[in-house]
């Protein structure tokens, strides 16, 4: 992949064309509502394609077991009853009952596959959903193969699903961003933590992007996907369902709790001590119910303020880390790096003294659809190695990335590698050097001298600008001369404007 090529949503090809076609059918429907219509259909197409391929294999073998449910379950393929198969749905694409046909198909799949119980969208027959456009959407997806082995190898459905999630997040603005973390941010965390094997946990998992990228990392590095165990939690019921579908599409088994639940008040994984935690929790949440959990085993470093959940999230994650080198990478608003209000400064100080913070990365602005708040990556580890003990690596990545439209910035593959390689080289004790304006190794004493503030800019310094070779005195003489010329021109323009206004009876 070329250095300038983005890894997120720009270099995708047919996904974009598919989105443009699907979006045309949206008409006046709200993006938040349309999202579930489209993503539900994509999922239905996937399970049907996957089933159909296996069906044809069994049919050719001639043993008469193509309708044997167990043959499909043995290959981790969802069993699809006759009435739920895409070929049947396609037959009704132009009929008025297409909505009811799809609802019945979803119900049948849920009934036959208990892992999908209560997950699939089943309101396609509602009156406000235009059935002509729904039928056109079915026809559109009919021509796209997403569930075959070849398609799965290329992660066609995963790419489509991820791209559609990103586009819906963009269309929905702040609301959409609640369930979608830009893939370049997720990829950066994954490349830094390298989750090859063990338990991976996300206590605010949204639509499951952290898990999907982790699985992709394992596959790209010839690891075994069976060596990772996925645990997650999500409070929003519709987002929890999106995550279940997203993981099912990629054939990833996961424990997302018995139901959607709040991580602070209904921890679904109380005894979990994970090897890896990757998360993008909601920023600066003020109504997280902190007054109800003031006396809690998780608050090792201090009681988090009831008006901001940031340090509750950090301590919740540390609590769930394995003591044997467990590592956490999370996204957090920059205010947490320096805030001293309501006990936050004390908590941060105690975390620094206990040496659980390993790296802080200042990220570029405008990476998120949902917020313009500047963010940083926090890397926290239990049981640091000798190389990183009593030290923190600071990386200032604010100058990286490029704008993909007027509102959103994206990191390239090269940008992600620069951040991840800097961190990995440092913690492994190989080929690392401080770079003025970009990265700096600081000791606990250095951080103490800065009043326990973790803003990378305080440590990395300012990058030196290239000397253009022009002596200072000559440069100042030239610049003041140019400024004097500009002043003369401005006075001339001012006089001209006065004359024009005077001619029409207005004096200044």
Buried (B, 14 or more C-beta within 10 A) or exposed (E): EEEEEBBBBBBBEEBBEBBEEBBEBBEEBEBBEBBBBBBBBBBBBBBBBBBBBBBEEBEEEEEEEBEEEEBBEEEEBBBBBEEBBBEBBBEBBEEEEBBBBBBBBBBBBBEBBEEBEEBBBBBBBEEEBBBEBBBBBBEBBBEBBBBBEEBBEEBBBBBBBBBBBBBBBBBBBEBBBBBBBBBBBBBBBBBBBBBBBBBBBBBBBBBBBBBBBBBBBBBEEEBEBEEBBBBBBBBBEBBBBBBBBBBBBBBBEBBBBEEBBBBBEBBBBEEBBBBBBBBBBBBBBEEBEBEEBEEBEBBBBBBBBBEBBBBBBBBBBBBBBBEEEBBBBBBBBBBBBBBEEBBBBBBBBBBBBEBBBBBBBBBBEBBBBBBEEBBBBBBBBBBBEEEBEEBBBBBBBBEBBEEBEEEBBBBBBBBBBBBBBBBBBBBEEEEBEBBEBBBBBBEBEBBEEEEBBBBBEBBBBEEEEEEEEEEEEEEEEEEEEEEEEEEEEEEEEEEEEEEEEEEEEEEE
